[in-house]
Amino acid sequence: MAHTKSAVKRLGTSKKANLRNRARISELKTIEKKLRAAVEAGETAAAAELAKKFCSRLDKAAKAGTIHANRAANKKSQADKLLAAK
């Protein structure tokens, strides 16, 4: 257990950040799964809309520090390749 007042506060903020980051990552995974499913089903309009949403959320997560900027760039590239292949 933390001994100082600042350490107690830091534990609290770390827990809040952890919850926020887990929610963002979970949302990203869900959107990516929906995108892949839409591409497999041949729904080009829905897939394009999901790709736009996915890229936006990736950028926001990278900006907030939830994921690394290079990982966001790689995921965006993968999504573009996925759309171009079908």
MMTF fields as JSON, N, C-alpha, C and O atoms, coordinates in Angstrom:
{
  "mmtfVersion": "1.0.0",
  "mmtfProducer": "UNKNOWN",
  "numBonds": 343,
  "numAtoms": 344,
  "numGroups": 86,
  "numChains": 1,
  "numModels": 1,
  "chainsPerModel": [1],
  "groupsPerChain": [86],
  "chainIdList": ["A"],
  "bondAtomList": [4, 2, 8, 6, 12, 10, 16, 14, 20, 18, 24, 22, 28, 26, 32, 30, 36, 34, 40, 38, 44, 42, 48, 46, 52, 50, 56, 54, 60, 58, 64, 62, 68, 66, 72, 70, 76, 74, 80, 78, 84, 82, 88, 86, 92, 90, 96, 94, 100, 98, 104, 102, 108, 106, 112, 110, 116, 114, 120, 118, 124, 122, 128, 126, 132, 130, 136, 134, 140, 138, 144, 142, 148, 146, 152, 150, 156, 154, 160, 158, 164, 162, 168, 166, 172, 170, 176, 174, 180, 178, 184, 182, 188, 186, 192, 190, 196, 194, 200, 198, 204, 202, 208, 206, 212, 210, 216, 214, 220, 218, 224, 222, 228, 226, 232, 230, 236, 234, 240, 238, 244, 242, 248, 246, 252, 250, 256, 254, 260, 258, 264, 262, 268, 266, 272, 270, 276, 274, 280, 278, 284, 282, 288, 286, 292, 290, 296, 294, 300, 298, 304, 302, 308, 306, 312, 310, 316, 314, 320, 318, 324, 322, 328, 326, 332, 330, 336, 334, 340, 338],
  "bondOrderList": [1, 1, 1, 1, 1, 1, 1, 1, 1, 1, 1, 1, 1, 1, 1, 1, 1, 1, 1, 1, 1, 1, 1, 1, 1, 1, 1, 1, 1, 1, 1, 1, 1, 1, 1, 1, 1, 1, 1, 1, 1, 1, 1, 1, 1, 1, 1, 1, 1, 1, 1, 1, 1, 1, 1, 1, 1, 1, 1, 1, 1, 1, 1, 1, 1, 1, 1, 1, 1, 1, 1, 1, 1, 1, 1, 1, 1, 1, 1, 1, 1, 1, 1, 1, 1],
  "groupList": [{"groupName": "MET", "atomNameList": ["N", "CA", "C", "O"], "elementList": ["N", "C", "C", "O"], "formalChargeList": [0, 0, 0, 0], "bondAtomList": [1, 0, 2, 1, 3, 2], "bondOrderList": [1, 1, 2], "singleLetterCode": "M", "chemCompType": "L-PEPTIDE LINKING"}, {"groupName": "ALA", "atomNameList": ["N", "CA", "C", "O"], "elementList": ["N", "C", "C", "O"], "formalChargeList": [0, 0, 0, 0], "bondAtomList": [1, 0, 2, 1, 3, 2], "bondOrderList": [1, 1, 2], "singleLetterCode": "A", "chemCompType": "L-PEPTIDE LINKING"}, {"groupName": "HIS", "atomNameList": ["N", "CA", "C", "O"], "elementList": ["N", "C", "C", "O"], "formalChargeList": [0, 0, 0, 0], "bondAtomList": [1, 0, 2, 1, 3, 2], "bondOrderList": [1, 1, 2], "singleLetterCode": "H", "chemCompType": "L-PEPTIDE LINKING"}, {"groupName": "THR", "atomNameList": ["N", "CA", "C", "O"], "elementList": ["N", "C", "C", "O"], "formalChargeList": [0, 0, 0, 0], "bondAtomList": [1, 0, 2, 1, 3, 2], "bondOrderList": [1, 1, 2], "singleLetterCode": "T", "chemCompType": "L-PEPTIDE LINKING"}, {"groupName": "LYS", "atomNameList": ["N", "CA", "C", "O"], "elementList": ["N", "C", "C", "O"], "formalChargeList": [0, 0, 0, 0], "bondAtomList": [1, 0, 2, 1, 3, 2], "bondOrderList": [1, 1, 2], "singleLetterCode": "K", "chemCompType": "L-PEPTIDE LINKING"}, {"groupName": "SER", "atomNameList": ["N", "CA", "C", "O"], "elementList": ["N", "C", "C", "O"], "formalChargeList": [0, 0, 0, 0], "bondAtomList": [1, 0, 2, 1, 3, 2], "bondOrderList": [1, 1, 2], "singleLetterCode": "S", "chemCompType": "L-PEPTIDE LINKING"}, {"groupName": "VAL", "atomNameList": ["N", "CA", "C", "O"], "elementList": ["N", "C", "C", "O"], "formalChargeList": [0, 0, 0, 0], "bondAtomList": [1, 0, 2, 1, 3, 2], "bondOrderList": [1, 1, 2], "singleLetterCode": "V", "chemCompType": "L-PEPTIDE LINKING"}, {"groupName": "ARG", "atomNameList": ["N", "CA", "C", "O"], "elementList": ["N", "C", "C", "O"], "formalChargeList": [0, 0, 0, 0], "bondAtomList": [1, 0, 2, 1, 3, 2], "bondOrderList": [1, 1, 2], "singleLetterCode": "R", "chemCompType": "L-PEPTIDE LINKING"}, {"groupName": "LEU", "atomNameList": ["N", "CA", "C", "O"], "elementList": ["N", "C", "C", "O"], "formalChargeList": [0, 0, 0, 0], "bondAtomList": [1, 0, 2, 1, 3, 2], "bondOrderList": [1, 1, 2], "singleLetterCode": "L", "chemCompType": "L-PEPTIDE LINKING"}, {"groupName": "GLY", "atomNameList": ["N", "CA", "C", "O"], "elementList": ["N", "C", "C", "O"], "formalChargeList": [0, 0, 0, 0], "bondAtomList": [1, 0, 2, 1, 3, 2], "bondOrderList": [1, 1, 2], "singleLetterCode": "G", "chemCompType": "PEPTIDE LINKING"}, {"groupName": "ASN", "atomNameList": ["N", "CA", "C", "O"], "elementList": ["N", "C", "C", "O"], "formalChargeList": [0, 0, 0, 0], "bondAtomList": [1, 0, 2, 1, 3, 2], "bondOrderList": [1, 1, 2], "singleLetterCode": "N", "chemCompType": "L-PEPTIDE LINKING"}, {"groupName": "ILE", "atomNameList": ["N", "CA", "C", "O"], "elementList": ["N", "C", "C", "O"], "formalChargeList": [0, 0, 0, 0], "bondAtomList": [1, 0, 2, 1, 3, 2], "bondOrderList": [1, 1, 2], "singleLetterCode": "I", "chemCompType": "L-PEPTIDE LINKING"}, {"groupName": "GLU", "atomNameList": ["N", "CA", "C", "O"], "elementList": ["N", "C", "C", "O"], "formalChargeList": [0, 0, 0, 0], "bondAtomList": [1, 0, 2, 1, 3, 2], "bondOrderList": [1, 1, 2], "singleLetterCode": "E", "chemCompType": "L-PEPTIDE LINKING"}, {"groupName": "PHE", "atomNameList": ["N", "CA", "C", "O"], "elementList": ["N", "C", "C", "O"], "formalChargeList": [0, 0, 0, 0], "bondAtomList": [1, 0, 2, 1, 3, 2], "bondOrderList": [1, 1, 2], "singleLetterCode": "F", "chemCompType": "L-PEPTIDE LINKING"}, {"groupName": "CYS", "atomNameList": ["N", "CA", "C", "O"], "elementList": ["N", "C", "C", "O"], "formalChargeList": [0, 0, 0, 0], "bondAtomList": [1, 0, 2, 1, 3, 2], "bondOrderList": [1, 1, 2], "singleLetterCode": "C", "chemCompType": "L-PEPTIDE LINKING"}, {"groupName": "ASP", "atomNameList": ["N", "CA", "C", "O"], "elementList": ["N", "C", "C", "O"], "formalChargeList": [0, 0, 0, 0], "bondAtomList": [1, 0, 2, 1, 3, 2], "bondOrderList": [1, 1, 2], "singleLetterCode": "D", "chemCompType": "L-PEPTIDE LINKING"}, {"groupName": "GLN", "atomNameList": ["N", "CA", "C", "O"], "elementList": ["N", "C", "C", "O"], "formalChargeList": [0, 0, 0, 0], "bondAtomList": [1, 0, 2, 1, 3, 2], "bondOrderList": [1, 1, 2], "singleLetterCode": "Q", "chemCompType": "L-PEPTIDE LINKING"}],
  "groupTypeList": [0, 1, 2, 3, 4, 5, 1, 6, 4, 7, 8, 9, 3, 5, 4, 4, 1, 10, 8, 7, 10, 7, 1, 7, 11, 5, 12, 8, 4, 3, 11, 12, 4, 4, 8, 7, 1, 1, 6, 12, 1, 9, 12, 3, 1, 1, 1, 1, 12, 8, 1, 4, 4, 13, 14, 5, 7, 8, 15, 4, 1, 1, 4, 1, 9, 3, 11, 2, 1, 10, 7, 1, 1, 10, 4, 4, 5, 16, 1, 15, 4, 8, 8, 1, 1, 4],
  "groupIdList": [1, 2, 3, 4, 5, 6, 7, 8, 9, 10, 11, 12, 13, 14, 15, 16, 17, 18, 19, 20, 21, 22, 23, 24, 25, 26, 27, 28, 29, 30, 31, 32, 33, 34, 35, 36, 37, 38, 39, 40, 41, 42, 43, 44, 45, 46, 47, 48, 49, 50, 51, 52, 53, 54, 55, 56, 57, 58, 59, 60, 61, 62, 63, 64, 65, 66, 67, 68, 69, 70, 71, 72, 73, 74, 75, 76, 77, 78, 79, 80, 81, 82, 83, 84, 85, 86],
  "secStructList": [7, 7, 7, 1, 2, 2, 2, 2, 2, 2, 2, 2, 2, 2, 2, 2, 2, 2, 2, 2, 2, 2, 2, 2, 2, 2, 2, 2, 2, 2, 2, 2, 2, 2, 2, 2, 2, 2, 2, 2, 2, 6, 7, 2, 2, 2, 2, 2, 2, 2, 2, 2, 2, 2, 2, 2, 2, 2, 2, 2, 2, 2, 2, 2, 6, 1, 1, 7, 2, 2, 2, 2, 2, 2, 2, 2, 2, 2, 2, 2, 2, 2, 2, 2, 2, 7],
  "xCoordList": [0.839, 0.0, 0.881, 1.973, 0.394, 1.145, 1.222, 0.299, 2.347, 2.56, 2.335, 1.851, 2.678, 2.545, 1.242, 0.618, 0.857, -0.384, -0.32, -1.294, 0.831, 0.978, 0.946, 0.439, 1.485, 1.474, 0.054, -0.311, -0.74, -2.142, -2.896, -3.673, -2.661, -3.323, -2.9, -3.728, -1.625, -1.116, -1.738, -1.998, -1.979, -2.665, -4.061, -4.492, -4.762, -6.115, -6.14, -6.96, -5.236, -5.223, -4.785, -5.253, -3.885, -3.445, -4.593, -4.726, -5.417, -6.567, -7.559, -8.084, -7.814, -8.729, -8.187, -8.93, -6.897, -6.281, -6.327, -6.566, -6.098, -6.131, -7.512, -7.626, -8.555, -9.922, -10.213, -10.803, -9.784, -10.013, -9.272, -9.831, -8.027, -7.235, -7.804, -7.842, -8.247, -8.836, -10.091, -10.33, -10.902, -12.129, -11.807, -12.45, -10.808, -10.417, -9.897, -10.265, -9.053, -8.482, -9.567, -9.557, -10.494, -11.6, -12.454, -12.871, -12.708, -13.496, -12.767, -13.386, -11.465, -10.681, -10.76, -10.936, -10.632, -10.709, -12.082, -12.179, -13.13, -14.487, -14.696, -15.25, -14.253, -14.416, -13.613, -14.081, -12.411, -11.583, -12.251, -12.227, -12.843, -13.539, -14.729, -14.961, -15.481, -16.625, -16.162, -16.806, -15.04, -14.489, -14.101, -14.45, -13.383, -12.973, -14.183, -14.184, -15.209, -16.421, -17.14, -17.646, -17.189, -17.857, -17.112, -17.736, -15.787, -14.996, -15.216, -15.384, -15.215, -15.439, -16.825, -16.999, -17.818, -19.188, -19.398, -20.426, -18.43, -18.555, -19.361, -19.795, -19.566, -20.326, -19.356, -18.815, -19.148, -18.119, -18.47, -17.592, -19.724, -20.118, -19.964, -19.441, -20.423, -20.303, -18.846, -18.439, -18.064, -16.643, -15.908, -15.04, -16.245, -15.602, -15.929, -15.064, -17.168, -17.58, -16.882, -16.429, -16.799, -16.104, -14.607, -14.002, -14.021, -12.597, -12.34, -11.35, -13.217, -13.093, -13.183, -12.397, -14.151, -14.323, -13.118, -12.648, -12.626, -11.493, -10.242, -9.537, -9.978, -8.799, -8.908, -7.921, -10.09, -10.301, -10.044, -9.369, -10.579, -10.394, -8.938, -8.441, -8.256, -6.833, -6.034, -5.17, -6.332, -5.631, -5.879, -4.961, -7.111, -7.441, -6.732, -6.244, -6.679, -6.008, -4.509, -3.896, -3.92, -2.495, -2.224, -1.226, -3.106, -2.935, -3.011, -2.301, -3.873, -4.041, -2.954, -2.814, -2.178, -1.113, -1.543, -0.786, -2.74, -3.216, -2.429, -2.051, -2.186, -1.354, -0.254, -0.362, 0.791, 1.906, 1.485, 0.685, 2.014, 1.665, 2.013, 1.276, 3.126, 3.505, 2.534, 2.254, 2.026, 1.046, -0.234, -0.843, -0.634, -1.823, -1.602, -2.497, -0.425, -0.114, -0.139, -0.649, 0.408, 0.398, -1.017, -1.347, -1.85, -3.242, -4.016, -4.816, -3.773, -4.439, -4.013, -4.834, -2.739, -2.227, -2.853, -3.224, -2.968, -3.593, -5.048, -5.517, -5.757, -7.155, -7.276, -8.176, -6.366, -6.386, -6.107, -6.765, -5.142, -4.832, -6.005, -6.294, -6.676, -7.831, -8.944, -9.566, -9.196, -10.237, -9.847, -10.686, -8.572, -8.129, -8.137, -8.297, -7.966, -7.9, -9.254, -9.321, -10.324, -11.674, -12.439, -13.577],
  "yCoordList": [-1.181, 0.0, 1.241, 1.249, 2.266, 3.52, 4.197, 4.121, 4.861, 5.507, 7.011, 7.597, 7.625, 9.082, 9.469, 8.676, 10.718, 11.23, 11.238, 10.902, 11.622, 11.679, 10.284, 10.102, 9.299, 7.923, 7.36, 6.611, 7.717, 7.284, 7.888, 7.206, 9.168, 9.842, 9.213, 9.029, 8.888, 8.297, 6.932, 6.579, 6.16, 4.871, 5.059, 4.322, 6.065, 6.331, 6.744, 6.255, 7.651, 8.113, 6.993, 6.911, 6.134, 5.004, 4.038, 3.514, 3.808, 2.909, 3.488, 2.767, 4.801, 5.446, 5.37, 5.074, 5.637, 5.589, 4.179, 3.987, 3.192, 1.798, 1.426, 0.77, 1.838, 1.551, 2.235, 1.644, 3.495, 4.258, 3.606, 3.464, 3.217, 2.598, 1.245, 0.922, 0.456, -0.848, -0.684, -1.458, 0.322, 0.572, 0.964, 0.493, 1.83, 2.259, 1.085, 0.934, 0.264, -0.869, -1.878, -2.447, -2.101, -3.012, -2.51, -3.289, -1.211, -0.623, -0.783, -1.099, -0.565, -0.727, -2.156, -2.373, -3.123, -4.526, -4.855, -5.575, -4.334, -4.585, -4.004, -4.667, -2.763, -2.135, -2.896, -3.083, -3.333, -4.076, -5.399, -5.786, -6.086, -7.34, -7.092, -7.859, -6.023, -5.692, -5.34, -5.709, -4.624, -4.255, -5.498, -5.621, -6.416, -7.639, -8.474, -9.065, -8.519, -9.266, -8.631, -9.342, -7.31, -6.609, -6.84, -7.012, -6.843, -7.09, -8.519, -8.753, -9.467, -10.879, -11.089, -11.902, -10.344, -10.482, -9.728, -9.896, -8.896, -8.161, -6.886, -6.341, -6.409, -5.164, -3.982, -3.527, -3.495, -2.476, -1.141, -0.476, -0.739, 0.549, 0.538, 1.483, -0.537, -0.648, -0.754, -0.189, -1.477, -1.635, -0.308, -0.01, 0.484, 1.792, 2.71, 3.432, 2.673, 3.496, 3.039, 3.862, 1.737, 1.196, 1.516, 1.778, 1.494, 1.808, 3.26, 3.567, 4.128, 5.547, 5.731, 6.468, 5.052, 5.124, 4.522, 5.063, 3.404, 2.705, 3.59, 3.697, 4.215, 5.088, 6.287, 6.701, 6.829, 7.961, 7.572, 8.295, 6.432, 5.98, 5.61, 5.819, 5.062, 4.759, 6.029, 6.071, 7.07, 8.338, 8.925, 9.449, 8.837, 9.361, 8.585, 9.17, 7.264, 6.436, 6.724, 6.75, 6.94, 7.257, 8.632, 8.829, 9.569, 10.926, 10.935, 11.692, 10.092, 10.024, 9.198, 9.219, 8.464, 7.651, 6.241, 5.504, 5.865, 4.515, 3.485, 2.437, 3.786, 2.924, 3.785, 5.01, 3.143, 3.866, 4.37, 3.73, 5.492, 6.092, 5.171, 5.113, 4.457, 3.546, 2.374, 1.898, 1.913, 0.824, 1.293, 0.556, 2.52, 3.08, 3.171, 2.848, 3.607, 3.714, 2.345, 2.202, 1.338, -0.018, -0.559, -1.176, -0.327, -0.8, -0.104, -0.734, 1.192, 1.939, 1.404, 1.274, 1.098, 0.543, -0.818, -1.108, -1.644, -2.961, -2.822, -3.573, -1.861, -1.644, -1.193, -1.635, -0.313, 0.138, -1.021, -1.144, -1.869, -3.032, -3.995, -4.58, -4.157, -5.05, -4.561, -5.357, -3.262, -2.704, -2.778, -3.037, -2.548, -2.562, -3.98, -4.149, -4.985, -6.37, -6.89, -7.76, -6.378, -6.89, -5.955, -6.244],
  "zCoordList": [0.0, 0.0, 0.0, 0.568, -0.636, -0.72, 0.639, 1.451, 0.862, 2.153, 2.109, 3.077, 1.012, 0.945, 0.261, -0.444, 0.497, -0.069, -1.602, -2.275, -2.136, -3.596, -4.211, -5.318, -3.494, -4.002, -4.014, -4.92, -3.015, -2.966, -4.141, -4.809, -4.385, -5.498, -6.827, -7.719, -6.955, -8.181, -8.442, -9.592, -7.382, -7.544, -8.116, -9.002, -7.59, -8.066, -9.523, -10.301, -9.898, -11.286, -12.231, -13.366, -11.753, -12.573, -12.84, -13.946, -11.828, -12.003, -13.011, -13.859, -12.911, -13.851, -15.273, -16.21, -15.434, -16.759, -17.318, -18.51, -16.463, -16.896, -17.424, -18.46, -16.721, -17.171, -18.505, -19.409, -18.606, -19.828, -21.003, -22.091, -20.781, -21.842, -22.263, -23.45, -21.28, -21.608, -22.438, -23.365, -22.114, -22.869, -24.301, -25.238, -24.472, -25.818, -26.645, -27.81, -26.051, -26.768, -27.12, -28.212, -26.211, -26.462, -27.624, -28.481, -27.645, -28.725, -30.067, -31.082, -30.058, -31.286, -31.808, -33.006, -30.916, -31.321, -31.905, -32.899, -31.293, -31.76, -33.153, -34.031, -33.355, -34.668, -35.723, -36.846, -35.363, -36.317, -36.705, -37.873, -35.735, -36.03, -36.956, -37.891, -36.696, -37.546, -38.958, -39.94, -39.052, -40.351, -41.143, -42.317, -40.506, -41.182, -41.608, -42.688, -40.758, -41.093, -42.277, -43.146, -42.32, -43.422, -44.732, -45.779, -44.681, -45.89, -46.376, -47.573, -45.454, -45.827, -46.429, -47.337, -45.913, -46.412, -47.717, -48.373, -48.098, -49.353, -49.244, -50.259, -48.056, -47.829, -47.924, -46.916, -49.144, -49.355, -48.711, -48.16, -48.77, -48.199, -46.678, -46.087, -46.062, -44.606, -44.191, -43.176, -44.977, -44.668, -44.777, -43.957, -45.777, -45.943, -44.765, -44.271, -44.329, -43.179, -41.901, -41.104, -41.714, -40.543, -40.578, -39.538, -41.757, -41.89, -41.5, -40.835, -41.908, -41.555, -40.04, -39.443, -39.432, -37.979, -37.258, -36.257, -37.775, -37.179, -37.196, -36.192, -38.328, -38.44, -37.499, -36.89, -37.389, -36.487, -35.039, -34.306, -34.63, -33.252, -32.978, -31.871, -33.982, -33.826, -33.577, -32.7, -34.36, -34.192, -32.807, -32.175, -32.342, -31.018, -29.915, -28.948, -30.065, -29.067, -29.044, -27.977, -30.217, -30.287, -29.692, -28.999, -29.961, -29.431, -27.908, -27.247, -27.362, -25.908, -25.24, -24.017, -26.047, -25.483, -25.114, -24.482, -25.501, -25.207, -26.004, -25.479, -27.268, -28.096, -28.714, -28.747, -29.196, -29.811, -31.191, -31.874, -31.586, -32.874, -34.041, -35.025, -33.94, -35.026, -35.135, -36.235, -34.01, -34.049, -34.727, -35.502, -34.43, -35.075, -36.581, -37.362, -36.988, -38.419, -39.081, -40.193, -38.408, -38.966, -39.117, -40.13, -38.11, -38.158, -39.281, -39.974, -39.454, -40.52, -41.883, -42.791, -42.018, -43.261, -43.548, -44.685, -42.524, -42.68, -43.123, -43.978, -42.54, -42.902, -44.364, -45.079, -44.805, -46.199, -47.149, -48.182, -46.813, -47.649, -47.699, -48.742, -46.576, -46.51, -47.429, -48.134, -47.424, -48.282, -49.757, -50.619, -50.035, -51.428, -52.019, -53.228, -51.171, -51.653, -52.103, -52.971, -51.536, -51.878, -52.759, -53.127]
}
